[in-house]
Amino acid sequence: MLPASLDEAVDALATAPAAVPVAGATDLMEAVNAGRLRPAALVGLGRITELRGWRYEDGGTAVLGAGLTHARMDRPDFAALIPALADAARTAGPPQVRNVGTLGGNIVTAAPAGDTLPVLTALEATVTLARAGASREVPVSHLLTGLDPVRPGELLTWVRVPLLHAPQVFLKATGRSGPARATASVALVLDPARRSVRCAVGAVAPVPLRPLEAEAWVAGCIDWDGSREIDPTATAAFGEYVAAACVPDNYGAEGAWEAVTEGPTAAAARLRRTVAVLARRALGRALK
Amino acid sequence: MTTDPIETLDADPLGLSPQVSRELRPCASYTLRVNGFERPVTDAWIGESLLYVLRERLGLAGAKDGCEQGECGACSVQVDGQLVAGCLVPAALAADSEINTVEGLSAAGGASDVQQALAASGAVQCGYCTPGMAMAVHDLLQRNHRPTEVEARQALCGNLCRCTGYKGVLAAVQTVADARALVAEEAEEAAAAEAARSAEQAAGAPGDTPAEPVAEAPAEVPGGVPVEPGTAVEPPVYADAEAWIEHVPQQPVAPHPADQAQAPAGTPYGDAPGGYDTGVYDTAVLAPVQGGIPAQAVDDQVYYPPQAYPEQPYQGTPAHGTYLPYPDGQQQGGYDTGYDAPVYEPTPAHGTPLPGAAFDGTPPHGTPYAAPHGAPAEGGAPAGVPYGATPAHGIRLPEDDHAS
């Protein structure tokens, strides 16, 4: 029930596929308390110390353990590595939740408002899923969209994140000033080696969204060799582009798609404005 | 085919046969280490939260059940030295962990300095969030001895309080931080003096008189609060928050210890020896911490001007209906005196015009509104608006001026 190593945990899951692996339990216990989930068995991952840190691989990649807590990701040494992920972890919730909530749990839960998910999507991270005697690599976007879901008996162990050594920004809009669920969040990372801007919008859809056309367009507007400057009007246009790409016209509308005949709904207009401001600010801060 | 519904119900009143129940409700037995004590838990459902087990199975009701979602922080406890929401921890997975609850803060029966500071700074109203707040403040001050206000706010952002707000809690954080810094400083000085003395003794000088004992380090109550050696440790603030003290009008120099002793809470009103009871509810003696209160506030107490009070002893509230003559002889009313009060007039019937005001009753609907009761015409409703009717849109109403 409380395995001390990764192999023991994987073996425990192999013998009892119905058991629920539990890391921080912040999402799991919320469901259990509300009566939405009745776990058949629990496999606690809190004792697996090897998953609570990170290591470096062939220069350009950080391999993050799934058991990294949000509080740990908030610390300055980690923030120097992946600043956007540190920002997301810092705003993820109150200290009581960040002390136990983990990166792997955030991915597996795949809550629409999960704060680390747009960052991982923008970073194009891949995750390692381990089962007894084998493991496989899956892009985090495939995992989140259900293209390649976690199979029974598998355990998310590592998250492979490229180290880009460039500005990264995570911005989040919430309903109040304290820790709260995001109404919209934007993660934006620069990749100078590939001369690309990668952006992901969270909390507006069940999974983080990538505005690929807007990314490609704005990457062409940036003077990559020089001071990486951009026209402010282009920044504003990027915000509008991202918002239009990520928020559909019928957002928040009840009924069928055909029910919306003219223009975006009020909810869509409001959310587009939020996303546009977040994306514009994120790009501005990344290129500052 | 028909089945007897009553028989079906009786066969399995809970809808679960024992085998099914065991499958649907897997249980576990484990041992929790709470506040340094091993507490066995037997046959508990694995989905039970640590909060539930602490409250319902172990009887530690300090942590409160607020939202069960980790939003409110009322259930904050420490697991392995980290502040967590007790409702979001599966108790079965907290076995072998070191769990500290708010009951552990007050180890020897007295409130800890954090709890006393919270009470003294007015951070407690309904008290539901207070155990969580106390744990959050305790955890913050464990990790950060001198938190700034921003750090304190960030540390407390997971604890919701809907009564008093957070200013009192923030004040308590600073209070405890200051008091602990003072204690640490004193201990440092005492250690330095001790080291100097031992060095001096080691240097020789056998003929010297033995060095005077260094000012002994203040005795400590569990919360790490200095207490003067002579005074007894005061009871916890939560036990009895009533503290009536007498203020004896005398010179503030060298107050006799008996004068400073506070009357027990059960002393009859006005029967206290050695002076009259001012009835002043003095928070300065409430908290033995003196954390929030500067130290000199206790030493030179505020002496109230004696002429402000009558010289005769206070005799307590008379029984209801008792007629008491006023001490200065003035007659303010009574049944048997020549009291020429204004003649009592009954309330006039509804609709009776009052003699002073020219109130004509509510006009019928549709009557133009004509600045009644002497209100200035320019401050009233716009002319032409029927009384009682909603004015047309766009007309600026007098309350609009107040709103903007």
Interface residues (C-beta under 8 A of the other chain):
Chain A: M1 L2 V22 G24 A25 T26 L28 M29 E30 V32 N33 A34 L37 R38 P39 A40 A41 L42 G44 G46 A71 G93 P94 P95 Q96 V97 N99 V100 G178 P179
Chain B: E23 L24 R25 P26 A28 I46 G47 S49 E68 Q69 G70 E71 G73 S76 V79 Q82 L83 V84 A85 C87 L88 V89 P90 A92 L93 A95 D96 A136 D139 Q154 A155 C157 G158 N159
